[in-house]
Amino acid sequence: MVGPPPVADDTAMNGRIGALSSELGEVCSSLGVPYLAAYPVMLTCEPWMREAAQGDGSHPNGGGYEALAGVVAAWEGWRSWCGQAGWPHDGGDKGRG
């Protein structure tokens, strides 16, 4: 599971998102579900924060989502689910739709 990312220019909301992210991590851990805490990573991600601030405060443009995709792609939980060969880019579907 990928946790929620931060928003731009709303410290109170980010405090709630950070707390939620921590709680989601605990729940996932208790259930044996891999969890990526996107909040702390994206909070310091310049493209995510800059592009979100330029828009509605929550949703960046392509550069922000590209940065998030890179974080997810590097995450061991994603890599193990997709297989180390890099599914779907290796041409095999590994039984996943």
Backbone torsions as a table, in degrees:
resi	resn	phi	psi	omega
1	MET	NA	137.7	176.0
2	VAL	-101.6	124.5	-178.3
3	GLY	-76.3	172.6	-176.5
4	PRO	-71.9	143.9	175.3
5	PRO	-87.8	168.4	178.8
6	PRO	-75.8	168.3	171.6
7	VAL	-109.0	166.8	180.0
8	ALA	-93.3	140.8	168.8
9	ASP	59.9	34.2	175.9
10	ASP	-145.1	85.5	-175.9
11	THR	-59.3	-41.5	-179.6
12	ALA	-63.4	-45.4	178.9
13	MET	-63.5	-41.5	178.9
14	ASN	-64.5	-32.6	174.6
15	GLY	-62.1	-42.0	178.1
16	ARG	-68.6	-39.3	178.6
17	ILE	-65.1	-42.4	178.2
18	GLY	-61.5	-41.9	178.2
19	ALA	-66.0	-42.9	177.8
20	LEU	-61.4	-43.3	179.2
21	SER	-58.2	-44.1	178.9
22	SER	-62.9	-44.1	179.7
23	GLU	-64.9	-41.5	177.4
24	LEU	-62.1	-38.8	177.2
25	GLY	-60.9	-41.1	178.7
26	GLU	-66.0	-44.2	179.0
27	VAL	-62.0	-47.8	180.0
28	CYS	-59.8	-42.5	178.7
29	SER	-60.6	-43.2	-178.9
30	SER	-66.7	-24.2	-179.8
31	LEU	-97.9	-3.1	-178.6
32	GLY	74.1	26.2	-179.7
33	VAL	-100.5	126.3	177.0
34	PRO	-59.3	141.0	-177.8
35	TYR	-134.7	129.8	174.2
36	LEU	-107.1	113.6	177.6
37	ALA	-79.7	91.6	-178.3
38	ALA	-71.2	-27.2	-174.7
39	TYR	-53.6	-57.0	-175.6
40	PRO	-66.9	-31.7	-179.5
41	VAL	-70.0	-47.9	-175.7
42	MET	-76.0	-20.9	177.2
43	LEU	-61.7	-29.6	179.5
44	THR	-104.9	11.0	-179.3
45	CYS	-90.5	110.5	-174.7
46	GLU	-58.5	-47.3	-179.8
47	PRO	-61.6	-41.9	-179.6
48	TRP	-60.6	-53.0	-174.6
49	MET	-67.6	-42.2	-179.3
50	ARG	-64.9	-48.3	-177.5
51	GLU	-69.0	-35.5	176.2
52	ALA	-63.6	-41.8	179.9
53	ALA	-64.4	-32.5	179.7
54	GLN	-74.2	-19.2	-179.2
55	GLY	-105.3	-126.7	-176.5
56	ASP	-88.3	3.0	179.4
57	GLY	95.1	-16.2	-177.4
58	SER	-118.9	-31.3	-172.0
59	HIS	-116.8	117.3	177.9
60	PRO	-80.5	-179.0	171.9
61	ASN	-89.6	-162.5	-175.1
62	GLY	-58.5	-37.1	-179.0
63	GLY	-63.4	-38.4	178.0
64	GLY	-67.1	-43.9	178.9
65	TYR	-69.3	-32.1	175.1
66	GLU	-63.4	-40.8	177.7
67	ALA	-64.0	-43.3	177.9
68	LEU	-63.3	-41.8	178.3
69	ALA	-60.5	-37.3	177.3
70	GLY	-65.4	-39.1	177.6
71	VAL	-64.6	-44.6	179.8
72	VAL	-64.8	-44.2	-178.5
73	ALA	-61.8	-31.2	-179.8
74	ALA	-84.6	-12.4	-176.3
75	TRP	-72.2	130.5	-178.4
76	GLU	-59.1	-35.3	178.0
77	GLY	-60.2	-40.8	178.0
78	TRP	-70.4	-45.8	-177.4
79	ARG	-63.0	-38.1	179.5
80	SER	-72.8	-34.6	178.1
81	TRP	-68.2	-40.9	-178.3
82	CYS	-82.9	-17.8	-174.8
83	GLY	92.6	143.3	-176.3
84	GLN	-64.1	-16.7	-178.7
85	ALA	-73.2	-10.5	174.7
86	GLY	95.7	29.3	177.9
87	TRP	-49.6	138.9	8.9
88	PRO	-92.2	3.1	-171.7
89	HIS	-73.7	-11.1	179.4
90	ASP	-86.0	-0.8	177.6
91	GLY	90.3	-10.5	178.4
92	GLY	-102.9	149.0	-178.0
93	ASP	-99.1	-5.0	176.6
94	LYS	47.8	25.8	177.7
95	GLY	79.1	9.2	-179.1
96	ARG	-106.0	139.9	-177.7
97	GLY	-99.2	NA	NA
